[in-house]
């Protein structure tokens, strides 16, 4: 078993086709609130301020969210800024026995461009997919 990969457009289509899927933004609180996040994503940080350490309750919080919304068999789709943290988090979920885990490659903001800007060469926002900001 391994983490499956979806690009942002595939992830959006997958979520539309699987309404019971759990869509989780794993970025920090500050990123989720101030940079924006995909519409419909819940927030469970993988690494967060102030210590910037891996959330020791991540797997438990994901399992609680699955059980609270979908009876325990829902696919889990993870997104972060560029797809790196969400892949790490997905691997931990798979190791913990979560069976259907997807990572959104490119993430919410995509990779840095030549001017060190994000959201210009890839990512959820770049592709014009639904997002919101607090």
Buried (B, 14 or more C-beta within 10 A) or exposed (E): EEBBBBBBBEBBEBBEEBEEBBBBBBBBEEBBEEBBBBEBBBBBBBBBEEEEEBBEEBBEBBBEBBEEEBEEEBBBBBBBBBBEBBBBBBBBBBEEEBEBBBBBBBBBBBBEEEEEEBBBBBBBBBBEBEBEEE
